[in-house]
Amino acid sequence: MYAQIHGYHWNVEGPNFRQLHATFEEQYQNLWAALDEIAERIRSQGAYAPGSVADLMALAAPEDTPAQLAHEISPN
Ligand SMILES: [Fe+2]
């Protein structure tokens, strides 16, 4: 999710660019700040946190929307 939202931040286009660009930045920063706590919670439950791109790709939802489509998202 972090990579996808950061991709939206970089690639968003259109008349709502400024608002979406800022919103995606806030979201990816919040996700980045949460990553360490989430990983440590996973470890506290006895499992290994995904620690590589391959691990994350294996866990990614197949319906993830490509970042190239970010310009089609309208703000709330
Ligand atoms: Fe940026």
N, CA, C, O and the ligand as a Tripos MOL2 file, in Angstrom:
@<TRIPOS>MOLECULE
protein
  305   303    77     0     0
PROTEIN
NO_CHARGES

@<TRIPOS>ATOM
      1 N           0.8290   -1.1880    0.0000 N.3       1 MET1
      2 CA          0.0000    0.0000    0.0000 C.3       1 MET1
      3 C           0.8740    1.2520    0.0000 C.2       1 MET1
      4 O           0.5810    2.2270   -0.6920 O.2       1 MET1
      5 N           1.9660    1.2090    0.7980 N.am      2 TYR2
      6 CA          2.8670    2.3640    0.8460 C.3       2 TYR2
      7 C           3.3910    2.7000   -0.5520 C.2       2 TYR2
      8 O           3.3410    3.8530   -0.9780 O.2       2 TYR2
      9 N           3.8850    1.7020   -1.2490 N.am      3 ALA3
     10 CA          4.4540    1.9440   -2.5780 C.3       3 ALA3
     11 C           3.3880    2.4260   -3.5520 C.2       3 ALA3
     12 O           3.6440    3.3000   -4.3790 O.2       3 ALA3
     13 N           2.2030    1.8590   -3.4510 N.am      4 GLN4
     14 CA          1.1270    2.2360   -4.3620 C.3       4 GLN4
     15 C           0.7340    3.7050   -4.1490 C.2       4 GLN4
     16 O           0.5900    4.4540   -5.1160 O.2       4 GLN4
     17 N           0.5640    4.1110   -2.9020 N.am      5 ILE5
     18 CA          0.1610    5.4920   -2.6200 C.3       5 ILE5
     19 C           1.2790    6.4680   -2.9760 C.2       5 ILE5
     20 O           1.0150    7.5700   -3.4580 O.2       5 ILE5
     21 N           2.5230    6.0650   -2.7400 N.am      6 HIS6
     22 CA          3.6310    6.9420   -3.1390 C.3       6 HIS6
     23 C           3.6520    7.0940   -4.6580 C.2       6 HIS6
     24 O           3.9440    8.1720   -5.1750 O.2       6 HIS6
     25 N           3.3440    6.0200   -5.3640 N.am      7 GLY7
     26 CA          3.2500    6.0910   -6.8240 C.3       7 GLY7
     27 C           2.1490    7.0310   -7.2740 C.2       7 GLY7
     28 O           2.3200    7.7800   -8.2360 O.2       7 GLY7
     29 N           1.0300    6.9950   -6.5900 N.am      8 TYR8
     30 CA         -0.0490    7.9450   -6.9060 C.3       8 TYR8
     31 C           0.4480    9.3850   -6.6980 C.2       8 TYR8
     32 O           0.1920   10.2620   -7.5230 O.2       8 TYR8
     33 N           1.1500    9.6110   -5.6030 N.am      9 HIS9
     34 CA          1.6850   10.9450   -5.3050 C.3       9 HIS9
     35 C           2.5550   11.4430   -6.4600 C.2       9 HIS9
     36 O           2.4590   12.5990   -6.8730 O.2       9 HIS9
     37 N           3.3960   10.5600   -6.9690 N.am     10 TRP10
     38 CA          4.3040   10.9630   -8.0470 C.3      10 TRP10
     39 C           3.5860   11.1600   -9.3690 C.2      10 TRP10
     40 O           3.9360   12.0590  -10.1330 O.2      10 TRP10
     41 N           2.5930   10.3380   -9.6510 N.am     11 ASN11
     42 CA          2.0650   10.2670  -11.0120 C.3      11 ASN11
     43 C           0.6830   10.8630  -11.2030 C.2      11 ASN11
     44 O           0.1550   10.8640  -12.3150 O.2      11 ASN11
     45 N           0.0960   11.3650  -10.1410 N.am     12 VAL12
     46 CA         -1.2520   11.9150  -10.2870 C.3      12 VAL12
     47 C          -1.2430   13.0760  -11.2870 C.2      12 VAL12
     48 O          -0.2850   13.8470  -11.3510 O.2      12 VAL12
     49 N          -2.3110   13.1850  -12.0550 N.am     13 GLU13
     50 CA         -2.4400   14.2300  -13.0710 C.3      13 GLU13
     51 C          -3.8360   14.8230  -12.9990 C.2      13 GLU13
     52 O          -4.7200   14.2710  -12.3440 O.2      13 GLU13
     53 N          -4.0300   15.9390  -13.6680 N.am     14 GLY14
     54 CA         -5.3600   16.4850  -13.8290 C.3      14 GLY14
     55 C          -5.6400   17.6990  -12.9700 C.2      14 GLY14
     56 O          -4.7740   18.1960  -12.2500 O.2      14 GLY14
     57 N          -6.8900   18.1670  -13.0670 N.am     15 PRO15
     58 CA         -7.2510   19.4310  -12.4010 C.3      15 PRO15
     59 C          -7.1860   19.3590  -10.8750 C.2      15 PRO15
     60 O          -7.0600   20.3930  -10.2180 O.2      15 PRO15
     61 N          -7.2690   18.1660  -10.3070 N.am     16 ASN16
     62 CA         -7.1940   18.0120   -8.8470 C.3      16 ASN16
     63 C          -5.7910   17.6550   -8.3800 C.2      16 ASN16
     64 O          -5.5920   17.1920   -7.2570 O.2      16 ASN16
     65 N          -4.8190   17.8800   -9.2630 N.am     17 PHE17
     66 CA         -3.4440   17.4660   -8.9500 C.3      17 PHE17
     67 C          -2.9780   17.9440   -7.5780 C.2      17 PHE17
     68 O          -2.5140   17.1430   -6.7670 O.2      17 PHE17
     69 N          -3.0990   19.2390   -7.3150 N.am     18 ARG18
     70 CA         -2.5120   19.7890   -6.0900 C.3      18 ARG18
     71 C          -3.1030   19.1350   -4.8410 C.2      18 ARG18
     72 O          -2.3650   18.7650   -3.9280 O.2      18 ARG18
     73 N          -4.4300   18.9920   -4.7950 N.am     19 GLN19
     74 CA         -5.0840   18.3940   -3.6290 C.3      19 GLN19
     75 C          -4.7190   16.9170   -3.4880 C.2      19 GLN19
     76 O          -4.3960   16.4620   -2.3910 O.2      19 GLN19
     77 N          -4.7680   16.1660   -4.5920 N.am     20 LEU20
     78 CA         -4.4500   14.7380   -4.5310 C.3      20 LEU20
     79 C          -2.9810   14.5130   -4.2030 C.2      20 LEU20
     80 O          -2.6460   13.6390   -3.4030 O.2      20 LEU20
     81 N          -2.1070   15.2960   -4.8170 N.am     21 HIS21
     82 CA         -0.6730   15.1680   -4.5550 C.3      21 HIS21
     83 C          -0.3980   15.3490   -3.0550 C.2      21 HIS21
     84 O           0.3590   14.5780   -2.4660 O.2      21 HIS21
     85 N          -1.0050   16.3560   -2.4450 N.am     22 ALA22
     86 CA         -0.8000   16.6150   -1.0190 C.3      22 ALA22
     87 C          -1.4280   15.5170   -0.1590 C.2      22 ALA22
     88 O          -0.8440   15.0950    0.8390 O.2      22 ALA22
     89 N          -2.6170   15.0590   -0.5480 N.am     23 THR23
     90 CA         -3.2930   14.0040    0.2240 C.3      23 THR23
     91 C          -2.4910   12.7130    0.1870 C.2      23 THR23
     92 O          -2.3150   12.0610    1.2150 O.2      23 THR23
     93 N          -2.0040   12.3410   -0.9940 N.am     24 PHE24
     94 CA         -1.2000   11.1190   -1.1030 C.3      24 PHE24
     95 C           0.0920   11.2570   -0.2940 C.2      24 PHE24
     96 O           0.5400   10.2880    0.3190 O.2      24 PHE24
     97 N           0.6840   12.4300   -0.2850 N.am     25 GLU25
     98 CA          1.9050   12.6210    0.5020 C.3      25 GLU25
     99 C           1.6250   12.4050    1.9870 C.2      25 GLU25
    100 O           2.3900   11.7270    2.6730 O.2      25 GLU25
    101 N           0.5450   12.9750    2.4780 N.am     26 GLU26
    102 CA          0.1920   12.7860    3.8940 C.3      26 GLU26
    103 C          -0.0310   11.3080    4.1900 C.2      26 GLU26
    104 O           0.4040   10.8030    5.2250 O.2      26 GLU26
    105 N          -0.7110   10.6160    3.2750 N.am     27 GLN27
    106 CA         -1.0030    9.2030    3.5010 C.3      27 GLN27
    107 C           0.2660    8.3500    3.4960 C.2      27 GLN27
    108 O           0.4360    7.4840    4.3540 O.2      27 GLN27
    109 N           1.1710    8.5980    2.5150 N.am     28 TYR28
    110 CA          2.3700    7.7440    2.4880 C.3      28 TYR28
    111 C           3.2760    8.0350    3.6740 C.2      28 TYR28
    112 O           3.9690    7.1420    4.1600 O.2      28 TYR28
    113 N           3.2770    9.2780    4.1410 N.am     29 GLN29
    114 CA          4.0800    9.5830    5.3320 C.3      29 GLN29
    115 C           3.5180    8.8900    6.5710 C.2      29 GLN29
    116 O           4.2780    8.3840    7.3960 O.2      29 GLN29
    117 N           2.1940    8.8630    6.7040 N.am     30 ASN30
    118 CA          1.5780    8.1630    7.8350 C.3      30 ASN30
    119 C           1.8470    6.6660    7.7720 C.2      30 ASN30
    120 O           2.1170    6.0340    8.7930 O.2      30 ASN30
    121 N           1.7710    6.1010    6.5650 N.am     31 LEU31
    122 CA          2.0410    4.6690    6.4190 C.3      31 LEU31
    123 C           3.5020    4.3590    6.7490 C.2      31 LEU31
    124 O           3.7960    3.3720    7.4240 O.2      31 LEU31
    125 N           4.4060    5.2010    6.2750 N.am     32 TRP32
    126 CA          5.8250    4.9850    6.5520 C.3      32 TRP32
    127 C           6.0890    5.0070    8.0590 C.2      32 TRP32
    128 O           6.8550    4.1970    8.5800 O.2      32 TRP32
    129 N           5.4440    5.9450    8.7420 N.am     33 ALA33
    130 CA          5.6350    6.0670   10.1930 C.3      33 ALA33
    131 C           5.0940    4.8510   10.9320 C.2      33 ALA33
    132 O           5.5760    4.5240   12.0170 O.2      33 ALA33
    133 N           4.1040    4.1800   10.3610 N.am     34 ALA34
    134 CA          3.4750    3.0350   11.0190 C.3      34 ALA34
    135 C           4.1870    1.7140   10.7430 C.2      34 ALA34
    136 O           3.9740    0.7380   11.4620 O.2      34 ALA34
    137 N           5.0270    1.6710    9.7140 N.am     35 LEU35
    138 CA          5.6060    0.4010    9.2810 C.3      35 LEU35
    139 C           6.3890   -0.3140   10.3800 C.2      35 LEU35
    140 O           6.2410   -1.5240   10.5520 O.2      35 LEU35
    141 N           7.2020    0.4010   11.1100 N.am     36 ASP36
    142 CA          8.0430   -0.2430   12.1200 C.3      36 ASP36
    143 C           7.1880   -0.8420   13.2350 C.2      36 ASP36
    144 O           7.4350   -1.9610   13.6830 O.2      36 ASP36
    145 N           6.1920   -0.0950   13.6740 N.am     37 GLU37
    146 CA          5.3160   -0.6090   14.7340 C.3      37 GLU37
    147 C           4.5510   -1.8450   14.2550 C.2      37 GLU37
    148 O           4.4020   -2.8120   15.0030 O.2      37 GLU37
    149 N           4.0760   -1.8170   13.0320 N.am     38 ILE38
    150 CA          3.3530   -2.9750   12.4950 C.3      38 ILE38
    151 C           4.2740   -4.1860   12.4230 C.2      38 ILE38
    152 O           3.8800   -5.2850   12.8130 O.2      38 ILE38
    153 N           5.4940   -3.9980   11.9290 N.am     39 ALA39
    154 CA          6.4450   -5.1110   11.8180 C.3      39 ALA39
    155 C           6.7740   -5.6720   13.1980 C.2      39 ALA39
    156 O           6.8760   -6.8860   13.3710 O.2      39 ALA39
    157 N           6.9390   -4.7860   14.1780 N.am     40 GLU40
    158 CA          7.2750   -5.2700   15.5190 C.3      40 GLU40
    159 C           6.0910   -5.9770   16.1660 C.2      40 GLU40
    160 O           6.2910   -6.8900   16.9670 O.2      40 GLU40
    161 N           4.8810   -5.5850   15.8430 N.am     41 ARG41
    162 CA          3.7030   -6.3180   16.3300 C.3      41 ARG41
    163 C           3.6420   -7.7120   15.7170 C.2      41 ARG41
    164 O           3.3010   -8.6830   16.3930 O.2      41 ARG41
    165 N           3.9750   -7.8040   14.4340 N.am     42 ILE42
    166 CA          4.0080   -9.1130   13.7730 C.3      42 ILE42
    167 C           5.0110  -10.0130   14.4810 C.2      42 ILE42
    168 O           4.7250  -11.1760   14.7640 O.2      42 ILE42
    169 N           6.2070   -9.4560   14.7690 N.am     43 ARG43
    170 CA          7.2420  -10.2470   15.4550 C.3      43 ARG43
    171 C           6.8080  -10.6420   16.8640 C.2      43 ARG43
    172 O           7.1250  -11.7380   17.3270 O.2      43 ARG43
    173 N           6.0830   -9.7530   17.5490 N.am     44 SER44
    174 CA          5.6450  -10.0670   18.9100 C.3      44 SER44
    175 C           4.6250  -11.1960   18.9240 C.2      44 SER44
    176 O           4.3920  -11.8120   19.9640 O.2      44 SER44
    177 N           4.0170  -11.4680   17.7760 N.am     45 GLN45
    178 CA          3.0570  -12.5640   17.6600 C.3      45 GLN45
    179 C           3.7420  -13.8530   17.1950 C.2      45 GLN45
    180 O           3.0840  -14.8700   16.9770 O.2      45 GLN45
    181 N           5.0600  -13.8000   17.0460 N.am     46 GLY46
    182 CA          5.8170  -14.9970   16.7180 C.3      46 GLY46
    183 C           6.0300  -15.2440   15.2360 C.2      46 GLY46
    184 O           6.6200  -16.2580   14.8620 O.2      46 GLY46
    185 N           5.5630  -14.3400   14.3830 N.am     47 ALA47
    186 CA          5.7590  -14.4930   12.9370 C.3      47 ALA47
    187 C           6.8800  -13.5610   12.4850 C.2      47 ALA47
    188 O           7.2580  -12.6320   13.1980 O.2      47 ALA47
    189 N           7.3970  -13.8210   11.3040 N.am     48 TYR48
    190 CA          8.4120  -12.9430   10.7330 C.3      48 TYR48
    191 C           7.7300  -11.8480    9.9120 C.2      48 TYR48
    192 O           6.8030  -12.1120    9.1460 O.2      48 TYR48
    193 N           8.1990  -10.6340   10.0850 N.am     49 ALA49
    194 CA          7.6900   -9.5160    9.2890 C.3      49 ALA49
    195 C           8.2450   -9.6300    7.8720 C.2      49 ALA49
    196 O           9.3940  -10.0340    7.6940 O.2      49 ALA49
    197 N           7.4440   -9.2790    6.8560 N.am     50 PRO50
    198 CA          7.9720   -9.3280    5.4840 C.3      50 PRO50
    199 C           9.1380   -8.3540    5.3640 C.2      50 PRO50
    200 O           8.9930   -7.1660    5.6520 O.2      50 PRO50
    201 N          10.2990   -8.8620    4.9340 N.am     51 GLY51
    202 CA         11.5030   -8.0430    4.9550 C.3      51 GLY51
    203 C          12.1600   -7.8620    3.6060 C.2      51 GLY51
    204 O          13.3080   -7.4260    3.5260 O.2      51 GLY51
    205 N          11.4490   -8.1910    2.5500 N.am     52 SER52
    206 CA         12.0210   -7.9950    1.2110 C.3      52 SER52
    207 C          10.9020   -7.6090    0.2550 C.2      52 SER52
    208 O           9.7200   -7.7870    0.5490 O.2      52 SER52
    209 N          11.3000   -7.0800   -0.8900 N.am     53 VAL53
    210 CA         10.3110   -6.7420   -1.9180 C.3      53 VAL53
    211 C           9.5650   -8.0040   -2.3510 C.2      53 VAL53
    212 O           8.3580   -7.9660   -2.5900 O.2      53 VAL53
    213 N          10.2890   -9.1200   -2.4510 N.am     54 ALA54
    214 CA          9.6430  -10.3770   -2.8510 C.3      54 ALA54
    215 C           8.5930  -10.7880   -1.8220 C.2      54 ALA54
    216 O           7.5080  -11.2390   -2.1900 O.2      54 ALA54
    217 N           8.9090  -10.6340   -0.5380 N.am     55 ASP55
    218 CA          7.9250  -10.9570    0.5090 C.3      55 ASP55
    219 C           6.6830  -10.0800    0.3650 C.2      55 ASP55
    220 O           5.5550  -10.5660    0.4520 O.2      55 ASP55
    221 N           6.9040   -8.7810    0.1430 N.am     56 LEU56
    222 CA          5.7720   -7.8500    0.0330 C.3      56 LEU56
    223 C           4.9440   -8.1420   -1.2090 C.2      56 LEU56
    224 O           3.7160   -8.0660   -1.1670 O.2      56 LEU56
    225 N           5.6040   -8.4750   -2.3120 N.am     57 MET57
    226 CA          4.8720   -8.7890   -3.5410 C.3      57 MET57
    227 C           4.0190  -10.0400   -3.3600 C.2      57 MET57
    228 O           2.9120  -10.1250   -3.8930 O.2      57 MET57
    229 N           4.5330  -11.0050   -2.6120 N.am     58 ALA58
    230 CA          3.7680  -12.2300   -2.3800 C.3      58 ALA58
    231 C           2.5150  -11.9580   -1.5570 C.2      58 ALA58
    232 O           1.5250  -12.6820   -1.6650 O.2      58 ALA58
    233 N           2.5590  -10.9120   -0.7340 N.am     59 LEU59
    234 CA          1.4250  -10.5720    0.1140 C.3      59 LEU59
    235 C           0.4890   -9.5510   -0.5230 C.2      59 LEU59
    236 O          -0.6000   -9.3130    0.0000 O.2      59 LEU59
    237 N           0.8850   -8.9440   -1.6370 N.am     60 ALA60
    238 CA          0.0880   -7.8800   -2.2640 C.3      60 ALA60
    239 C          -1.2280   -8.4400   -2.7830 C.2      60 ALA60
    240 O          -1.2980   -9.5670   -3.2730 O.2      60 ALA60
    241 N          -2.2730   -7.6180   -2.6610 N.am     61 ALA61
    242 CA         -3.5700   -8.0150   -3.1790 C.3      61 ALA61
    243 C          -3.5390   -7.9840   -4.7060 C.2      61 ALA61
    244 O          -3.0330   -7.0230   -5.2840 O.2      61 ALA61
    245 N          -4.0630   -9.0050   -5.3660 N.am     62 PRO62
    246 CA         -4.0100   -9.0320   -6.8340 C.3      62 PRO62
    247 C          -4.8160   -7.9240   -7.4820 C.2      62 PRO62
    248 O          -4.5900   -7.5970   -8.6480 O.2      62 PRO62
    249 N          -5.7530   -7.3390   -6.7500 N.am     63 GLU63
    250 CA         -6.5820   -6.2900   -7.3430 C.3      63 GLU63
    251 C          -5.9900   -4.8970   -7.1720 C.2      63 GLU63
    252 O          -6.6680   -3.9090   -7.4530 O.2      63 GLU63
    253 N          -4.7220   -4.7890   -6.7100 N.am     64 ASP64
    254 CA         -4.1050   -3.4780   -6.5650 C.3      64 ASP64
    255 C          -4.1960   -2.6940   -7.8680 C.2      64 ASP64
    256 O          -3.9360   -3.2260   -8.9480 O.2      64 ASP64
    257 N          -4.5650   -1.4400   -7.7520 N.am     65 THR65
    258 CA         -4.6940   -0.5760   -8.9150 C.3      65 THR65
    259 C          -3.3320   -0.0040   -9.2660 C.2      65 THR65
    260 O          -2.6490    0.5260   -8.3900 O.2      65 THR65
    261 N          -2.9220   -0.0960  -10.5150 N.am     66 PRO66
    262 CA         -1.6270    0.4750  -10.8930 C.3      66 PRO66
    263 C          -1.5740    1.9740  -10.6090 C.2      66 PRO66
    264 O          -2.5740    2.6790  -10.7480 O.2      66 PRO66
    265 N          -0.4180    2.4410  -10.2190 N.am     67 ALA67
    266 CA         -0.2500    3.8600   -9.9060 C.3      67 ALA67
    267 C          -0.5480    4.7410  -11.1090 C.2      67 ALA67
    268 O          -0.9170    5.9030  -10.9410 O.2      67 ALA67
    269 N          -0.3950    4.2190  -12.3080 N.am     68 GLN68
    270 CA         -0.6390    5.0170  -13.5010 C.3      68 GLN68
    271 C          -2.0860    5.4890  -13.5960 C.2      68 GLN68
    272 O          -2.3840    6.4230  -14.3400 O.2      68 GLN68
    273 N          -2.9880    4.8520  -12.8480 N.am     69 LEU69
    274 CA         -4.3950    5.2200  -12.9070 C.3      69 LEU69
    275 C          -4.7710    6.2310  -11.8410 C.2      69 LEU69
    276 O          -5.9520    6.5350  -11.6770 O.2      69 LEU69
    277 N          -3.7980    6.7600  -11.1140 N.am     70 ALA70
    278 CA         -4.0960    7.6790  -10.0220 C.3      70 ALA70
    279 C          -4.8700    8.9000  -10.4940 C.2      70 ALA70
    280 O          -5.6670    9.4480   -9.7320 O.2      70 ALA70
    281 N          -4.6590    9.3400  -11.7250 N.am     71 HIS71
    282 CA         -5.3450   10.5340  -12.2080 C.3      71 HIS71
    283 C          -6.8510   10.3240  -12.3340 C.2      71 HIS71
    284 O          -7.6030   11.2870  -12.4840 O.2      71 HIS71
    285 N          -7.2910    9.0740  -12.2730 N.am     72 GLU72
    286 CA         -8.7220    8.7940  -12.3830 C.3      72 GLU72
    287 C          -9.4250    8.8260  -11.0320 C.2      72 GLU72
    288 O         -10.6480    8.6960  -10.9740 O.2      72 GLU72
    289 N          -8.6760    8.9960   -9.9460 N.am     73 ILE73
    290 CA         -9.2570    9.0260   -8.6150 C.3      73 ILE73
    291 C          -9.7070   10.4450   -8.3300 C.2      73 ILE73
    292 O          -8.9330   11.3850   -8.5080 O.2      73 ILE73
    293 N         -10.9290   10.6130   -7.8960 N.am     74 SER74
    294 CA        -11.4170   11.9460   -7.5650 C.3      74 SER74
    295 C         -11.3870   12.1300   -6.0520 C.2      74 SER74
    296 O         -11.6300   11.1840   -5.3030 O.2      74 SER74
    297 N         -11.0880   13.3450   -5.6040 N.am     75 PRO75
    298 CA        -11.0230   13.6080   -4.1690 C.3      75 PRO75
    299 C         -12.4130   13.5640   -3.5460 C.2      75 PRO75
    300 O         -13.4180   13.7710   -4.2260 O.2      75 PRO75
    301 N         -12.4550   13.2950   -2.2550 N.am     76 ASN76
    302 CA        -13.7400   13.2830   -1.5310 C.3      76 ASN76
    303 C         -14.2200   14.6780   -1.2270 C.2      76 ASN76
    304 O         -15.2800   14.8490   -0.6250 O.2      76 ASN76
    305 FE          6.8340   14.5470   -3.2660 Fe       77 LIG77
@<TRIPOS>BOND
     1     1     2 1
     2     2     3 1
     3     3     4 2
     4     3     5 am
     5     5     6 1
     6     6     7 1
     7     7     8 2
     8     7     9 am
     9     9    10 1
    10    10    11 1
    11    11    12 2
    12    11    13 am
    13    13    14 1
    14    14    15 1
    15    15    16 2
    16    15    17 am
    17    17    18 1
    18    18    19 1
    19    19    20 2
    20    19    21 am
    21    21    22 1
    22    22    23 1
    23    23    24 2
    24    23    25 am
    25    25    26 1
    26    26    27 1
    27    27    28 2
    28    27    29 am
    29    29    30 1
    30    30    31 1
    31    31    32 2
    32    31    33 am
    33    33    34 1
    34    34    35 1
    35    35    36 2
    36    35    37 am
    37    37    38 1
    38    38    39 1
    39    39    40 2
    40    39    41 am
    41    41    42 1
    42    42    43 1
    43    43    44 2
    44    43    45 am
    45    45    46 1
    46    46    47 1
    47    47    48 2
    48    47    49 am
    49    49    50 1
    50    50    51 1
    51    51    52 2
    52    51    53 am
    53    53    54 1
    54    54    55 1
    55    55    56 2
    56    55    57 am
    57    57    58 1
    58    58    59 1
    59    59    60 2
    60    59    61 am
    61    61    62 1
    62    62    63 1
    63    63    64 2
    64    63    65 am
    65    65    66 1
    66    66    67 1
    67    67    68 2
    68    67    69 am
    69    69    70 1
    70    70    71 1
    71    71    72 2
    72    71    73 am
    73    73    74 1
    74    74    75 1
    75    75    76 2
    76    75    77 am
    77    77    78 1
    78    78    79 1
    79    79    80 2
    80    79    81 am
    81    81    82 1
    82    82    83 1
    83    83    84 2
    84    83    85 am
    85    85    86 1
    86    86    87 1
    87    87    88 2
    88    87    89 am
    89    89    90 1
    90    90    91 1
    91    91    92 2
    92    91    93 am
    93    93    94 1
    94    94    95 1
    95    95    96 2
    96    95    97 am
    97    97    98 1
    98    98    99 1
    99    99   100 2
   100    99   101 am
   101   101   102 1
   102   102   103 1
   103   103   104 2
   104   103   105 am
   105   105   106 1
   106   106   107 1
   107   107   108 2
   108   107   109 am
   109   109   110 1
   110   110   111 1
   111   111   112 2
   112   111   113 am
   113   113   114 1
   114   114   115 1
   115   115   116 2
   116   115   117 am
   117   117   118 1
   118   118   119 1
   119   119   120 2
   120   119   121 am
   121   121   122 1
   122   122   123 1
   123   123   124 2
   124   123   125 am
   125   125   126 1
   126   126   127 1
   127   127   128 2
   128   127   129 am
   129   129   130 1
   130   130   131 1
   131   131   132 2
   132   131   133 am
   133   133   134 1
   134   134   135 1
   135   135   136 2
   136   135   137 am
   137   137   138 1
   138   138   139 1
   139   139   140 2
   140   139   141 am
   141   141   142 1
   142   142   143 1
   143   143   144 2
   144   143   145 am
   145   145   146 1
   146   146   147 1
   147   147   148 2
   148   147   149 am
   149   149   150 1
   150   150   151 1
   151   151   152 2
   152   151   153 am
   153   153   154 1
   154   154   155 1
   155   155   156 2
   156   155   157 am
   157   157   158 1
   158   158   159 1
   159   159   160 2
   160   159   161 am
   161   161   162 1
   162   162   163 1
   163   163   164 2
   164   163   165 am
   165   165   166 1
   166   166   167 1
   167   167   168 2
   168   167   169 am
   169   169   170 1
   170   170   171 1
   171   171   172 2
   172   171   173 am
   173   173   174 1
   174   174   175 1
   175   175   176 2
   176   175   177 am
   177   177   178 1
   178   178   179 1
   179   179   180 2
   180   179   181 am
   181   181   182 1
   182   182   183 1
   183   183   184 2
   184   183   185 am
   185   185   186 1
   186   186   187 1
   187   187   188 2
   188   187   189 am
   189   189   190 1
   190   190   191 1
   191   191   192 2
   192   191   193 am
   193   193   194 1
   194   194   195 1
   195   195   196 2
   196   195   197 am
   197   197   198 1
   198   198   199 1
   199   199   200 2
   200   199   201 am
   201   201   202 1
   202   202   203 1
   203   203   204 2
   204   203   205 am
   205   205   206 1
   206   206   207 1
   207   207   208 2
   208   207   209 am
   209   209   210 1
   210   210   211 1
   211   211   212 2
   212   211   213 am
   213   213   214 1
   214   214   215 1
   215   215   216 2
   216   215   217 am
   217   217   218 1
   218   218   219 1
   219   219   220 2
   220   219   221 am
   221   221   222 1
   222   222   223 1
   223   223   224 2
   224   223   225 am
   225   225   226 1
   226   226   227 1
   227   227   228 2
   228   227   229 am
   229   229   230 1
   230   230   231 1
   231   231   232 2
   232   231   233 am
   233   233   234 1
   234   234   235 1
   235   235   236 2
   236   235   237 am
   237   237   238 1
   238   238   239 1
   239   239   240 2
   240   239   241 am
   241   241   242 1
   242   242   243 1
   243   243   244 2
   244   243   245 am
   245   245   246 1
   246   246   247 1
   247   247   248 2
   248   247   249 am
   249   249   250 1
   250   250   251 1
   251   251   252 2
   252   251   253 am
   253   253   254 1
   254   254   255 1
   255   255   256 2
   256   255   257 am
   257   257   258 1
   258   258   259 1
   259   259   260 2
   260   259   261 am
   261   261   262 1
   262   262   263 1
   263   263   264 2
   264   263   265 am
   265   265   266 1
   266   266   267 1
   267   267   268 2
   268   267   269 am
   269   269   270 1
   270   270   271 1
   271   271   272 2
   272   271   273 am
   273   273   274 1
   274   274   275 1
   275   275   276 2
   276   275   277 am
   277   277   278 1
   278   278   279 1
   279   279   280 2
   280   279   281 am
   281   281   282 1
   282   282   283 1
   283   283   284 2
   284   283   285 am
   285   285   286 1
   286   286   287 1
   287   287   288 2
   288   287   289 am
   289   289   290 1
   290   290   291 1
   291   291   292 2
   292   291   293 am
   293   293   294 1
   294   294   295 1
   295   295   296 2
   296   295   297 am
   297   297   298 1
   298   298   299 1
   299   299   300 2
   300   299   301 am
   301   301   302 1
   302   302   303 1
   303   303   304 2
@<TRIPOS>SUBSTRUCTURE
     1 MET1         2 RESIDUE 1 A MET
     2 TYR2         6 RESIDUE 1 A TYR
     3 ALA3        10 RESIDUE 1 A ALA
     4 GLN4        14 RESIDUE 1 A GLN
     5 ILE5        18 RESIDUE 1 A ILE
     6 HIS6        22 RESIDUE 1 A HIS
     7 GLY7        26 RESIDUE 1 A GLY
     8 TYR8        30 RESIDUE 1 A TYR
     9 HIS9        34 RESIDUE 1 A HIS
    10 TRP10       38 RESIDUE 1 A TRP
    11 ASN11       42 RESIDUE 1 A ASN
    12 VAL12       46 RESIDUE 1 A VAL
    13 GLU13       50 RESIDUE 1 A GLU
    14 GLY14       54 RESIDUE 1 A GLY
    15 PRO15       58 RESIDUE 1 A PRO
    16 ASN16       62 RESIDUE 1 A ASN
    17 PHE17       66 RESIDUE 1 A PHE
    18 ARG18       70 RESIDUE 1 A ARG
    19 GLN19       74 RESIDUE 1 A GLN
    20 LEU20       78 RESIDUE 1 A LEU
    21 HIS21       82 RESIDUE 1 A HIS
    22 ALA22       86 RESIDUE 1 A ALA
    23 THR23       90 RESIDUE 1 A THR
    24 PHE24       94 RESIDUE 1 A PHE
    25 GLU25       98 RESIDUE 1 A GLU
    26 GLU26      102 RESIDUE 1 A GLU
    27 GLN27      106 RESIDUE 1 A GLN
    28 TYR28      110 RESIDUE 1 A TYR
    29 GLN29      114 RESIDUE 1 A GLN
    30 ASN30      118 RESIDUE 1 A ASN
    31 LEU31      122 RESIDUE 1 A LEU
    32 TRP32      126 RESIDUE 1 A TRP
    33 ALA33      130 RESIDUE 1 A ALA
    34 ALA34      134 RESIDUE 1 A ALA
    35 LEU35      138 RESIDUE 1 A LEU
    36 ASP36      142 RESIDUE 1 A ASP
    37 GLU37      146 RESIDUE 1 A GLU
    38 ILE38      150 RESIDUE 1 A ILE
    39 ALA39      154 RESIDUE 1 A ALA
    40 GLU40      158 RESIDUE 1 A GLU
    41 ARG41      162 RESIDUE 1 A ARG
    42 ILE42      166 RESIDUE 1 A ILE
    43 ARG43      170 RESIDUE 1 A ARG
    44 SER44      174 RESIDUE 1 A SER
    45 GLN45      178 RESIDUE 1 A GLN
    46 GLY46      182 RESIDUE 1 A GLY
    47 ALA47      186 RESIDUE 1 A ALA
    48 TYR48      190 RESIDUE 1 A TYR
    49 ALA49      194 RESIDUE 1 A ALA
    50 PRO50      198 RESIDUE 1 A PRO
    51 GLY51      202 RESIDUE 1 A GLY
    52 SER52      206 RESIDUE 1 A SER
    53 VAL53      210 RESIDUE 1 A VAL
    54 ALA54      214 RESIDUE 1 A ALA
    55 ASP55      218 RESIDUE 1 A ASP
    56 LEU56      222 RESIDUE 1 A LEU
    57 MET57      226 RESIDUE 1 A MET
    58 ALA58      230 RESIDUE 1 A ALA
    59 LEU59      234 RESIDUE 1 A LEU
    60 ALA60      238 RESIDUE 1 A ALA
    61 ALA61      242 RESIDUE 1 A ALA
    62 PRO62      246 RESIDUE 1 A PRO
    63 GLU63      250 RESIDUE 1 A GLU
    64 ASP64      254 RESIDUE 1 A ASP
    65 THR65      258 RESIDUE 1 A THR
    66 PRO66      262 RESIDUE 1 A PRO
    67 ALA67      266 RESIDUE 1 A ALA
    68 GLN68      270 RESIDUE 1 A GLN
    69 LEU69      274 RESIDUE 1 A LEU
    70 ALA70      278 RESIDUE 1 A ALA
    71 HIS71      282 RESIDUE 1 A HIS
    72 GLU72      286 RESIDUE 1 A GLU
    73 ILE73      290 RESIDUE 1 A ILE
    74 SER74      294 RESIDUE 1 A SER
    75 PRO75      298 RESIDUE 1 A PRO
    76 ASN76      302 RESIDUE 1 A ASN
    77 LIG77      305 GROUP 0 **** ****
